[in-house]
Amino acid sequence: MPGKVAKIGTFSDWVGLFDDWRKEIGVNHDEIASFKFDTLFGAIETEEIQFGSYKGRRKWENLRQVPTQQMRDALINMIVYQGDTEFASVEQQRYLFESAPTDWDRRAITRVMIEEMRHGWQMCALLLDHFGYSGKVEAQKMLERRAFENKREGAPRRTDIDRFIPESGVKIAFLDLDRFQSVNLAQDVISQIL
């Protein structure tokens, strides 16, 4: 995918790039390939903004209603960073499927990878549906960057996780590695400040 000059015109175009990304990084195992990804959002509980300077006002329905360019830029950046961490997590864990010591572990890593991909899918759907040309460009770039090349946004110090820890004799449960690394990064930043 890197080096390809593809243009995303529709969400279906992006789905094609998503399928290529899965194959390219090696996570298109039968268990993952058979999963039907879909764009699902929860119900909106209230039509009013719940906090901040705009509390009590009607929620914005499109990007043009967001009051300032700075706020629009912040929104797109947050969505891109979130999506990049989701895809980075999958790229980071891509070798675990083959090294899983048991079927239970293989099913667990499959669940984790599907959830991470689904979250990245959701972020790209937001970009494509609400951010016009810029959203299309950012959604495409999310599938072109690679964590193992240290190219992901907001995903510092990414390292591949290539094996379980069999030598310890302890069966570990999967943690959300993005959040784990975020906590470690926050601790590093705080220790430098204090």
Backbone as ProteinMPNN parsed JSONL, in Angstrom:
{"seq_chain_A": "MPGKVAKIGTFSDWVGLFDDWRKEIGVNHDEIASFKFDTLFGAIETEEIQFGSYKGRRKWENLRQVPTQQMRDALINMIVYQGDTEFASVEQQRYLFESAPTDWDRRAITRVMIEEMRHGWQMCALLLDHFGYSGKVEAQKMLERRAFENKREGAPRRTDIDRFIPESGVKIAFLDLDRFQSVNLAQDVISQIL", "coords_chain_A": {"N_chain_A": [[0.804, -1.197, 0.0], [1.899, 1.371, 0.84], [3.266, 3.877, -1.213], [1.475, 3.439, -3.212], [-0.803, 5.12, -5.312], [-3.711, 5.823, -4.605], [-7.049, 6.884, -4.742], [-9.549, 7.821, -2.543], [-12.884, 7.747, -3.035], [-15.298, 6.934, -2.091], [-16.792, 5.281, 0.782], [-16.677, 2.58, 0.281], [-14.43, 2.396, -1.364], [-12.47, 2.915, 0.556], [-12.855, 0.672, 2.182], [-11.869, -1.321, 0.503], [-9.126, -0.63, 0.55], [-8.684, -1.093, 3.255], [-9.044, -3.878, 3.381], [-6.842, -4.625, 1.797], [-4.784, -3.655, 3.453], [-5.033, -5.354, 5.712], [-4.286, -7.812, 4.567], [-1.699, -7.185, 3.719], [-0.271, -6.674, 6.133], [-0.502, -9.092, 7.312], [-2.705, -10.09, 8.813], [-5.021, -11.357, 8.024], [-6.267, -13.749, 8.673], [-8.421, -16.658, 8.578], [-10.312, -16.475, 10.666], [-10.437, -13.755, 11.138], [-10.852, -12.694, 8.593], [-13.412, -13.594, 8.052], [-15.006, -12.065, 9.664], [-17.602, -9.683, 9.852], [-17.212, -6.456, 9.355], [-18.656, -3.427, 10.426], [-20.222, -0.216, 10.487], [-21.087, 1.112, 13.404], [-22.811, 3.111, 15.65], [-23.539, 4.357, 18.88], [-26.722, 5.218, 20.412], [-27.821, 8.6, 20.487], [-28.086, 10.242, 23.422], [-29.007, 12.72, 24.238], [-29.874, 15.831, 22.732], [-28.434, 17.993, 23.352], [-25.376, 19.755, 24.032], [-23.23, 18.632, 26.544], [-21.275, 19.728, 28.259], [-18.713, 22.221, 28.998], [-18.001, 25.359, 27.28], [-20.113, 25.485, 25.511], [-22.224, 24.233, 26.628], [-25.539, 23.074, 26.966], [-26.385, 24.066, 24.538], [-27.586, 23.151, 21.263], [-26.395, 20.088, 19.845], [-23.845, 19.876, 17.361], [-24.457, 19.102, 14.006], [-23.09, 18.867, 11.674], [-19.876, 19.491, 10.194], [-19.592, 22.161, 9.433], [-21.038, 23.53, 11.317], [-19.512, 23.576, 13.581], [-17.963, 25.885, 15.643], [-15.265, 27.107, 15.293], [-12.253, 27.076, 13.281], [-10.058, 26.085, 14.617], [-11.241, 24.353, 16.488], [-12.366, 22.482, 14.731], [-10.045, 21.46, 13.561], [-8.886, 20.322, 15.844], [-10.737, 18.307, 16.384], [-10.485, 16.612, 14.102], [-7.815, 15.871, 14.421], [-7.883, 14.453, 16.879], [-9.508, 12.29, 16.175], [-7.947, 11.093, 14.169], [-5.617, 10.422, 15.642], [-6.708, 8.614, 17.484], [-7.683, 6.582, 15.758], [-5.265, 5.829, 14.519], [-3.873, 4.713, 16.704], [-5.397, 2.454, 17.159], [-5.104, 0.898, 14.785], [-2.349, 0.658, 14.885], [-2.0, -0.958, 17.119], [-2.922, -3.432, 16.193], [-1.034, -3.908, 14.183], [1.222, -4.104, 15.752], [0.742, -6.424, 17.225], [0.636, -8.435, 15.396], [2.126, -10.804, 15.041], [1.433, -12.463, 17.096], [-0.71, -14.183, 16.667], [0.269, -16.415, 15.31], [2.047, -17.411, 17.194], [0.59, -18.152, 19.36], [0.105, -20.085, 22.247], [-2.067, -21.742, 22.86], [-5.39, -22.767, 21.793], [-7.281, -21.186, 23.052], [-5.809, -18.844, 23.602], [-5.293, -18.056, 20.975], [-7.89, -17.516, 20.076], [-8.429, -15.399, 21.811], [-6.534, -13.4, 21.064], [-7.427, -13.001, 18.497], [-9.974, -11.888, 18.981], [-9.174, -9.497, 20.249], [-7.711, -8.254, 18.163], [-9.721, -7.956, 16.211], [-11.459, -6.198, 17.535], [-9.795, -3.938, 17.815], [-9.349, -3.317, 15.111], [-11.985, -2.798, 14.387], [-12.506, -0.503, 15.883], [-10.689, 1.299, 14.682], [-11.816, 1.293, 12.144], [-14.263, 2.548, 12.714], [-13.347, 5.142, 13.349], [-12.308, 5.938, 10.89], [-14.647, 5.881, 9.396], [-16.004, 8.041, 10.538], [-14.281, 10.118, 9.72], [-14.528, 9.949, 6.907], [-17.269, 10.365, 6.552], [-17.8, 12.878, 7.648], [-15.782, 14.826, 7.281], [-15.128, 15.637, 4.735], [-12.97, 16.185, 1.915], [-10.486, 16.354, 3.298], [-10.905, 14.502, 5.348], [-11.088, 12.135, 3.859], [-8.487, 11.958, 2.858], [-7.028, 11.702, 5.271], [-8.107, 9.304, 6.294], [-7.244, 7.497, 4.372], [-4.46, 7.773, 4.671], [-4.18, 6.682, 7.183], [-4.2, 3.969, 6.706], [-1.921, 3.683, 5.304], [0.287, 4.353, 6.841], [2.672, 2.796, 9.085], [3.056, 1.101, 12.114], [5.277, -0.434, 12.747], [7.188, 0.829, 11.342], [7.466, 3.109, 12.666], [5.71, 5.212, 11.966], [3.201, 5.975, 12.731], [0.645, 8.229, 13.897], [0.642, 9.795, 17.033], [1.491, 7.504, 18.327], [3.799, 6.599, 20.052], [7.034, 5.042, 20.472], [6.601, 2.373, 19.49], [6.718, -1.097, 19.516], [7.092, -4.32, 18.147], [5.16, -7.08, 19.241], [5.978, -10.195, 19.561], [5.691, -12.708, 20.658], [4.168, -14.901, 23.038], [4.447, -15.276, 26.606], [5.794, -17.853, 27.383], [7.906, -18.924, 28.846], [7.632, -18.082, 31.442], [5.667, -19.567, 32.542], [3.234, -18.634, 33.214], [-0.058, -17.879, 32.473], [-1.176, -15.19, 30.698], [-3.574, -12.558, 30.629], [-4.936, -10.655, 27.937], [-4.109, -7.269, 27.669], [-5.201, -3.975, 27.003], [-3.111, -2.795, 24.872], [-2.557, -0.292, 23.763], [-3.538, 1.545, 25.635], [-2.002, 0.791, 27.799], [0.581, 1.479, 26.9], [0.147, 4.204, 26.606], [-0.228, 4.973, 29.249], [2.321, 4.393, 30.234], [3.806, 6.257, 28.719], [2.7, 8.643, 29.693], [3.558, 8.483, 32.332], [6.312, 8.696, 31.914], [6.474, 11.322, 30.872], [5.447, 12.82, 33.017], [7.356, 12.221, 34.961], [9.521, 13.589, 33.921], [8.748, 16.179, 34.148], [8.345, 16.63, 36.884]], "CA_chain_A": [[0.0, 0.0, 0.0], [2.735, 2.563, 0.73], [3.729, 4.09, -2.565], [0.345, 3.392, -4.121], [-1.527, 6.374, -5.435], [-5.126, 5.493, -4.707], [-7.906, 7.955, -4.251], [-10.777, 7.35, -1.935], [-14.053, 8.533, -3.402], [-16.421, 6.472, -1.279], [-16.413, 4.403, 1.882], [-16.34, 1.285, -0.336], [-13.028, 2.494, -1.775], [-11.675, 2.776, 1.776], [-12.952, -0.73, 2.611], [-10.908, -2.05, -0.324], [-7.797, -0.368, 1.106], [-8.658, -1.776, 4.554], [-8.809, -5.298, 3.085], [-5.447, -4.72, 1.361], [-3.953, -3.439, 4.649], [-5.048, -6.591, 6.515], [-3.472, -8.818, 3.868], [-0.304, -6.734, 3.692], [0.408, -6.823, 7.426], [-0.58, -10.496, 7.698], [-3.74, -10.397, 9.81], [-6.267, -11.697, 7.349], [-6.547, -15.157, 8.953], [-9.831, -16.994, 8.344], [-11.141, -15.986, 11.767], [-10.589, -12.307, 10.978], [-11.41, -12.438, 7.26], [-14.842, -13.898, 8.043], [-15.744, -11.112, 10.496], [-18.241, -8.611, 9.081], [-17.039, -5.134, 9.948], [-19.784, -2.551, 10.145], [-20.159, 1.061, 11.184], [-22.146, 1.152, 14.407], [-22.665, 4.149, 16.659], [-24.568, 4.301, 19.912], [-27.801, 6.202, 20.354], [-27.551, 9.908, 21.09], [-28.987, 10.331, 24.566], [-29.581, 14.056, 24.319], [-29.523, 16.691, 21.604], [-27.696, 19.141, 23.885], [-23.984, 19.607, 24.444], [-23.303, 18.355, 27.973], [-20.255, 20.368, 29.08], [-17.887, 23.248, 28.369], [-18.548, 26.679, 26.938], [-21.315, 25.344, 24.685], [-23.184, 23.422, 27.388], [-26.938, 23.474, 26.823], [-26.703, 24.36, 23.136], [-27.845, 21.975, 20.419], [-25.204, 19.457, 19.296], [-23.575, 20.177, 15.962], [-24.786, 17.971, 13.146], [-22.106, 18.769, 10.6], [-18.63, 20.193, 10.468], [-19.752, 23.608, 9.246], [-21.638, 24.114, 12.515], [-18.489, 23.701, 14.624], [-17.717, 27.327, 15.603], [-13.98, 27.645, 14.855], [-11.351, 26.167, 12.568], [-9.221, 25.446, 15.633], [-12.019, 23.244, 17.03], [-12.475, 21.471, 13.676], [-8.733, 20.814, 13.471], [-8.712, 19.482, 17.035], [-11.577, 17.113, 16.196], [-9.89, 15.695, 13.125], [-6.587, 15.324, 15.005], [-8.236, 13.452, 17.886], [-10.015, 11.104, 15.476], [-6.799, 10.467, 13.51], [-4.764, 9.804, 16.659], [-7.395, 7.435, 18.016], [-7.661, 5.548, 14.727], [-3.9, 5.344, 14.342], [-3.482, 3.815, 17.805], [-6.109, 1.184, 16.985], [-4.431, 0.139, 13.734], [-0.989, 0.37, 15.368], [-2.087, -2.09, 18.035], [-3.027, -4.639, 15.37], [0.265, -4.123, 13.55], [2.147, -4.501, 16.803], [0.431, -7.762, 17.718], [0.362, -9.303, 14.245], [2.81, -12.099, 15.134], [0.919, -13.258, 18.211], [-1.629, -15.214, 16.201], [1.045, -17.615, 14.981], [2.803, -17.924, 18.338], [-0.32, -18.438, 20.477], [0.36, -21.439, 22.736], [-3.28, -22.558, 22.952], [-6.529, -22.271, 21.009], [-7.892, -20.096, 23.828], [-4.995, -17.655, 23.356], [-5.513, -17.664, 19.581], [-9.207, -16.863, 20.022], [-8.336, -14.133, 22.538], [-5.838, -12.411, 20.241], [-8.32, -12.705, 17.376], [-10.97, -10.936, 19.498], [-8.508, -8.208, 20.467], [-7.406, -7.65, 16.863], [-10.975, -7.543, 15.568], [-11.943, -4.987, 18.222], [-8.926, -2.811, 17.462], [-9.661, -2.961, 13.722], [-13.328, -2.206, 14.359], [-12.395, 0.869, 16.389], [-10.069, 2.082, 13.615], [-12.852, 1.392, 11.107], [-15.216, 3.579, 13.154], [-12.714, 6.456, 13.231], [-12.236, 6.262, 9.468], [-16.015, 6.183, 8.955], [-16.254, 9.432, 10.942], [-13.518, 11.006, 8.834], [-15.1, 9.93, 5.563], [-18.645, 10.869, 6.554], [-17.997, 14.235, 8.178], [-14.666, 15.75, 7.113], [-14.883, 15.942, 3.332], [-11.725, 15.757, 1.268], [-9.451, 16.163, 4.332], [-11.202, 13.24, 6.021], [-10.72, 11.044, 2.952], [-7.028, 11.885, 2.831], [-6.56, 11.181, 6.559], [-8.513, 7.891, 6.399], [-6.334, 6.739, 3.517], [-3.124, 7.791, 5.273], [-4.179, 5.775, 8.329], [-3.899, 2.619, 6.229], [-0.607, 3.705, 4.661], [1.329, 4.416, 7.874], [2.94, 1.523, 9.748], [3.62, 1.202, 13.461], [6.597, -1.047, 12.774], [8.106, 1.783, 10.713], [7.345, 4.305, 13.52], [5.06, 6.253, 11.16], [1.85, 6.225, 13.221], [0.398, 9.449, 14.661], [0.291, 9.603, 18.44], [1.8, 6.139, 18.743], [5.249, 6.608, 20.273], [7.782, 3.873, 20.948], [5.932, 1.121, 19.131], [7.555, -2.264, 19.272], [6.314, -5.518, 17.853], [5.013, -8.108, 20.269], [6.054, -11.346, 18.668], [5.499, -14.007, 21.313], [3.577, -14.948, 24.365], [5.508, -15.419, 27.599], [5.687, -19.231, 27.868], [8.957, -19.287, 29.784], [7.257, -17.735, 32.814], [4.716, -20.548, 33.047], [2.037, -17.919, 33.65], [-0.951, -17.511, 31.382], [-1.553, -13.799, 30.911], [-4.743, -12.054, 29.909], [-4.579, -9.525, 27.102], [-4.405, -5.922, 28.116], [-5.28, -3.056, 25.889], [-1.721, -2.349, 24.807], [-2.51, 1.143, 23.503], [-3.716, 2.258, 26.898], [-0.836, 0.457, 28.604], [1.682, 2.313, 26.443], [-0.199, 5.587, 26.916], [0.056, 5.167, 30.675], [3.782, 4.449, 30.362], [4.246, 7.531, 28.176], [2.299, 9.679, 30.647], [4.476, 8.385, 33.479], [7.593, 9.25, 31.489], [6.341, 12.777, 30.752], [5.288, 13.359, 34.373], [8.633, 12.114, 35.682], [10.422, 14.61, 33.393], [8.268, 17.486, 34.617], [8.499, 16.75, 38.343]], "C_chain_A": [[0.848, 1.264, 0.0], [3.287, 2.672, -0.686], [2.608, 4.023, -3.588], [-0.304, 4.77, -4.164], [-2.984, 6.001, -5.689], [-5.905, 6.681, -4.189], [-9.171, 7.342, -3.697], [-11.895, 8.297, -2.348], [-15.241, 8.203, -2.518], [-15.906, 5.61, -0.132], [-16.036, 3.025, 1.346], [-14.896, 1.276, -0.829], [-12.12, 2.285, -0.568], [-11.697, 1.325, 2.256], [-11.994, -1.597, 1.787], [-9.483, -1.857, 0.168], [-7.621, -1.053, 2.462], [-8.376, -3.268, 4.354], [-7.365, -5.517, 2.636], [-4.491, -4.585, 2.545], [-3.879, -4.71, 5.485], [-4.177, -7.663, 5.881], [-1.991, -8.457, 3.949], [0.415, -6.926, 5.023], [0.268, -8.237, 7.989], [-1.6, -10.822, 8.771], [-5.075, -10.73, 9.159], [-6.551, -13.198, 7.485], [-8.038, -15.406, 8.784], [-10.752, -16.411, 9.411], [-11.403, -14.487, 11.659], [-11.252, -11.995, 9.649], [-12.921, -12.673, 7.229], [-15.673, -12.928, 8.889], [-16.332, -10.014, 9.621], [-18.1, -7.3, 9.839], [-18.207, -4.264, 9.522], [-19.602, -1.264, 10.938], [-21.356, 1.156, 12.112], [-21.855, 2.241, 15.421], [-23.812, 4.026, 17.647], [-25.611, 5.391, 19.723], [-27.349, 7.506, 21.011], [-28.583, 10.119, 22.187], [-29.668, 11.69, 24.696], [-29.104, 14.874, 23.133], [-28.694, 17.891, 22.049], [-26.251, 18.783, 24.212], [-23.981, 19.565, 25.964], [-22.307, 19.11, 28.849], [-19.545, 21.465, 28.299], [-18.64, 24.522, 28.055], [-19.861, 26.597, 26.169], [-22.391, 24.497, 25.357], [-24.596, 23.998, 27.238], [-27.347, 23.819, 25.406], [-26.92, 23.05, 22.383], [-26.527, 21.427, 19.869], [-25.075, 19.774, 17.809], [-23.821, 18.924, 15.13], [-23.837, 17.821, 11.972], [-20.931, 19.678, 10.926], [-18.754, 21.709, 10.339], [-20.339, 24.287, 10.476], [-20.636, 24.265, 13.66], [-17.936, 25.124, 14.529], [-16.379, 27.805, 15.044], [-13.155, 26.59, 14.119], [-10.454, 25.421, 13.555], [-9.946, 24.236, 16.241], [-12.154, 22.123, 15.993], [-11.155, 20.717, 13.524], [-8.493, 19.882, 14.651], [-9.527, 18.2, 16.902], [-10.926, 16.12, 15.238], [-8.618, 15.07, 13.7], [-6.894, 14.252, 16.043], [-8.709, 12.158, 17.226], [-8.855, 10.359, 14.805], [-5.91, 9.77, 14.529], [-5.412, 8.543, 17.22], [-7.36, 6.291, 17.01], [-6.273, 4.971, 14.528], [-3.476, 4.41, 15.472], [-4.174, 2.471, 17.672], [-5.406, 0.316, 15.936], [-3.005, -0.232, 14.155], [-0.985, -0.849, 16.289], [-2.149, -3.407, 17.261], [-1.673, -4.946, 14.727], [1.293, -4.632, 14.556], [1.971, -5.965, 17.207], [0.308, -8.806, 16.609], [1.032, -10.672, 14.318], [2.242, -13.004, 16.221], [-0.004, -14.379, 17.762], [-0.886, -16.52, 15.951], [1.747, -18.224, 16.191], [1.911, -18.253, 19.539], [-0.145, -19.876, 20.94], [-0.875, -22.332, 22.797], [-4.359, -21.972, 22.037], [-7.209, -21.111, 21.726], [-7.145, -18.794, 23.581], [-5.198, -17.143, 21.93], [-6.867, -16.968, 19.422], [-9.159, -15.494, 20.707], [-7.649, -13.06, 21.695], [-6.679, -12.042, 19.025], [-9.377, -11.686, 17.8], [-10.37, -9.545, 19.671], [-8.249, -7.517, 19.132], [-8.662, -7.162, 16.148], [-11.503, -6.267, 16.211], [-11.098, -3.775, 17.873], [-9.203, -2.359, 16.024], [-11.022, -2.291, 13.616], [-13.291, -0.755, 14.852], [-11.738, 1.784, 15.348], [-11.028, 2.321, 12.464], [-13.823, 2.517, 11.456], [-14.628, 4.985, 12.984], [-12.639, 6.877, 11.762], [-13.621, 6.571, 8.901], [-16.377, 7.626, 9.331], [-15.546, 10.408, 10.006], [-14.158, 11.098, 7.458], [-16.487, 10.565, 5.511], [-18.762, 12.35, 6.886], [-16.895, 15.237, 7.868], [-14.254, 15.975, 5.671], [-13.576, 15.4, 2.796], [-10.626, 15.486, 2.302], [-9.653, 14.845, 5.067], [-10.83, 12.044, 5.169], [-9.21, 10.853, 2.923], [-6.508, 11.253, 4.126], [-6.925, 9.703, 6.735], [-7.613, 7.009, 5.544], [-4.949, 6.662, 4.145], [-3.047, 6.858, 6.478], [-3.834, 4.35, 7.917], [-2.549, 2.55, 5.515], [0.529, 3.743, 5.675], [1.497, 3.047, 8.515], [3.579, 1.766, 11.108], [5.038, 0.658, 13.479], [7.628, -0.237, 12.004], [8.122, 3.094, 11.499], [6.737, 5.485, 12.769], [3.669, 6.624, 11.682], [1.773, 7.513, 14.033], [0.057, 9.091, 16.102], [0.593, 8.218, 18.962], [3.309, 6.008, 18.972], [5.786, 5.249, 20.709], [7.09, 2.548, 20.675], [6.959, 0.029, 18.918], [6.647, -3.447, 19.013], [6.279, -6.436, 19.066], [4.922, -9.409, 19.498], [5.87, -12.694, 19.341], [4.78, -13.825, 22.639], [4.725, -15.148, 25.353], [5.462, -16.828, 28.181], [6.731, -19.577, 28.914], [8.598, -18.957, 31.234], [6.298, -18.76, 33.406], [3.417, -19.906, 33.505], [1.212, -17.569, 32.415], [-1.42, -16.082, 31.641], [-2.796, -13.466, 30.112], [-4.279, -10.872, 29.068], [-4.985, -8.223, 27.766], [-4.574, -5.082, 26.869], [-3.923, -2.363, 25.806], [-1.594, -0.867, 24.499], [-2.583, 1.912, 24.807], [-2.527, 2.014, 27.824], [0.341, 1.346, 28.2], [1.406, 3.786, 26.702], [0.091, 5.903, 28.375], [1.56, 5.263, 30.889], [4.33, 5.772, 29.855], [3.915, 8.661, 29.153], [3.222, 9.67, 31.863], [5.836, 8.966, 33.136], [7.546, 10.78, 31.442], [6.256, 13.402, 32.156], [6.61, 13.312, 35.127], [9.635, 13.169, 35.171], [10.034, 16.002, 33.88], [8.569, 17.677, 36.088], [9.944, 16.656, 38.782]], "O_chain_A": [[0.555, 2.173, -0.776], [3.718, 1.683, -1.277], [2.767, 4.498, -4.713], [-0.34, 5.486, -3.163], [-3.424, 5.879, -6.832], [-5.451, 7.395, -3.295], [-9.779, 6.461, -4.305], [-11.859, 9.491, -2.051], [-16.078, 9.057, -2.227], [-14.728, 5.257, -0.087], [-15.159, 2.369, 1.906], [-14.213, 0.258, -0.723], [-11.122, 1.568, -0.652], [-10.67, 0.802, 2.69], [-11.373, -2.511, 2.328], [-8.707, -2.812, 0.203], [-6.534, -1.537, 2.779], [-7.564, -3.851, 5.073], [-6.73, -6.488, 3.048], [-3.503, -5.314, 2.634], [-2.799, -5.107, 5.922], [-3.418, -8.344, 6.571], [-1.143, -9.309, 4.212], [1.587, -7.301, 5.042], [0.851, -8.551, 9.027], [-1.386, -11.74, 9.564], [-6.135, -10.411, 9.699], [-7.014, -13.839, 6.541], [-8.834, -14.469, 8.839], [-11.836, -15.914, 9.104], [-12.47, -14.01, 12.046], [-12.12, -11.126, 9.579], [-13.632, -12.023, 6.464], [-16.902, -12.962, 8.842], [-15.649, -9.475, 8.75], [-18.783, -7.067, 10.837], [-18.686, -4.357, 8.392], [-18.9, -1.244, 11.949], [-22.497, 1.268, 11.663], [-20.765, 2.285, 15.991], [-24.922, 3.636, 17.283], [-25.411, 6.35, 18.978], [-26.585, 7.496, 21.976], [-29.786, 10.17, 21.931], [-30.783, 11.785, 25.21], [-28.027, 14.618, 22.595], [-28.296, 18.714, 21.224], [-25.946, 17.66, 24.614], [-24.652, 20.371, 26.608], [-22.47, 19.136, 30.069], [-19.748, 21.619, 27.095], [-19.766, 24.731, 28.507], [-20.641, 27.549, 26.179], [-23.359, 24.093, 24.714], [-24.823, 25.201, 27.36], [-28.539, 23.86, 25.101], [-26.487, 21.984, 22.822], [-25.648, 22.193, 19.473], [-26.07, 19.919, 17.1], [-23.433, 17.822, 15.517], [-23.784, 16.763, 11.344], [-21.0, 20.519, 11.822], [-18.089, 22.453, 11.061], [-20.159, 25.49, 10.662], [-20.89, 25.007, 14.609], [-17.485, 25.537, 13.46], [-16.352, 28.834, 14.368], [-13.334, 25.387, 14.308], [-10.131, 24.253, 13.342], [-9.32, 23.204, 16.482], [-12.065, 20.946, 16.34], [-11.141, 19.495, 13.378], [-7.96, 18.785, 14.485], [-9.055, 17.124, 17.269], [-10.831, 14.929, 15.535], [-8.363, 13.883, 13.496], [-6.213, 13.227, 16.075], [-8.353, 11.064, 17.665], [-8.79, 9.132, 14.867], [-5.489, 8.636, 14.301], [-4.745, 7.526, 17.408], [-7.045, 5.157, 17.37], [-6.117, 3.759, 14.383], [-2.791, 3.418, 15.225], [-3.597, 1.446, 18.034], [-5.144, -0.862, 16.176], [-2.515, -1.31, 13.819], [-0.07, -1.671, 16.238], [-1.499, -4.382, 17.637], [-1.222, -6.091, 14.725], [2.124, -5.484, 14.239], [2.948, -6.656, 17.497], [-0.086, -9.943, 16.87], [0.54, -11.619, 13.705], [2.548, -14.196, 16.253], [-0.071, -15.421, 18.415], [-1.35, -17.595, 16.331], [2.012, -19.425, 16.211], [2.412, -18.593, 20.611], [-0.233, -20.798, 20.13], [-0.747, -23.556, 22.787], [-4.253, -20.837, 21.573], [-7.661, -20.161, 21.087], [-7.767, -17.752, 23.372], [-5.267, -15.935, 21.706], [-6.979, -15.961, 18.723], [-9.78, -14.541, 20.236], [-8.132, -11.93, 21.622], [-6.649, -10.897, 18.571], [-9.649, -10.732, 17.071], [-10.975, -8.543, 19.291], [-8.535, -6.329, 18.983], [-8.667, -6.085, 15.553], [-11.946, -5.356, 15.512], [-11.638, -2.69, 17.657], [-9.283, -1.161, 15.752], [-11.199, -1.339, 12.857], [-13.968, 0.111, 14.299], [-12.18, 2.917, 15.154], [-11.059, 3.404, 11.879], [-14.164, 3.339, 10.606], [-15.314, 5.902, 12.534], [-12.879, 8.039, 11.432], [-13.756, 7.426, 8.025], [-16.985, 8.345, 8.537], [-16.132, 11.394, 9.558], [-14.314, 12.188, 6.908], [-16.834, 11.228, 4.533], [-19.71, 13.01, 6.459], [-17.061, 16.418, 8.172], [-13.15, 16.453, 5.408], [-13.131, 14.313, 3.165], [-9.911, 14.49, 2.19], [-8.686, 14.148, 5.374], [-10.316, 11.049, 5.68], [-8.715, 9.726, 2.959], [-5.649, 10.372, 4.087], [-6.128, 8.934, 7.272], [-7.259, 5.901, 5.946], [-4.33, 5.598, 4.15], [-1.988, 6.303, 6.77], [-3.239, 3.604, 8.696], [-2.09, 1.463, 5.163], [1.615, 3.226, 5.41], [0.577, 2.229, 8.495], [4.527, 2.542, 11.232], [5.91, 1.215, 14.146], [8.812, -0.574, 12.008], [8.718, 4.077, 11.058], [7.19, 6.62, 12.914], [3.024, 7.509, 11.119], [2.703, 7.854, 14.763], [-0.732, 8.179, 16.35], [0.0, 7.795, 19.954], [4.009, 5.379, 18.179], [5.054, 4.42, 21.25], [7.011, 1.695, 21.559], [7.952, 0.222, 18.218], [5.566, -3.557, 19.591], [7.251, -6.546, 19.814], [3.91, -9.693, 18.858], [5.89, -13.725, 18.669], [4.792, -12.759, 23.255], [5.883, -15.184, 24.937], [5.126, -16.994, 29.354], [6.49, -20.422, 29.777], [9.203, -19.502, 32.157], [6.129, -18.824, 34.624], [2.585, -20.569, 34.123], [1.731, -17.03, 31.438], [-1.998, -15.799, 32.691], [-3.034, -14.031, 29.044], [-3.34, -10.168, 29.441], [-6.065, -8.105, 28.345], [-4.121, -5.467, 25.791], [-3.631, -1.454, 26.583], [-0.627, -0.235, 24.923], [-1.788, 2.82, 25.052], [-2.097, 2.915, 28.544], [1.021, 1.904, 29.061], [2.333, 4.544, 26.988], [0.596, 6.979, 28.695], [2.026, 6.118, 31.642], [5.217, 6.356, 30.478], [4.748, 9.531, 29.409], [3.616, 10.725, 32.361], [6.449, 9.648, 33.957], [8.465, 11.45, 31.914], [6.922, 14.398, 32.436], [6.95, 14.25, 35.849], [10.51, 13.593, 35.926], [10.88, 16.888, 34.008], [8.998, 18.754, 36.504], [10.232, 16.74, 39.976]]}, "name": "protein", "num_of_chains": 1, "seq": "MPGKVAKIGTFSDWVGLFDDWRKEIGVNHDEIASFKFDTLFGAIETEEIQFGSYKGRRKWENLRQVPTQQMRDALINMIVYQGDTEFASVEQQRYLFESAPTDWDRRAITRVMIEEMRHGWQMCALLLDHFGYSGKVEAQKMLERRAFENKREGAPRRTDIDRFIPESGVKIAFLDLDRFQSVNLAQDVISQIL"}
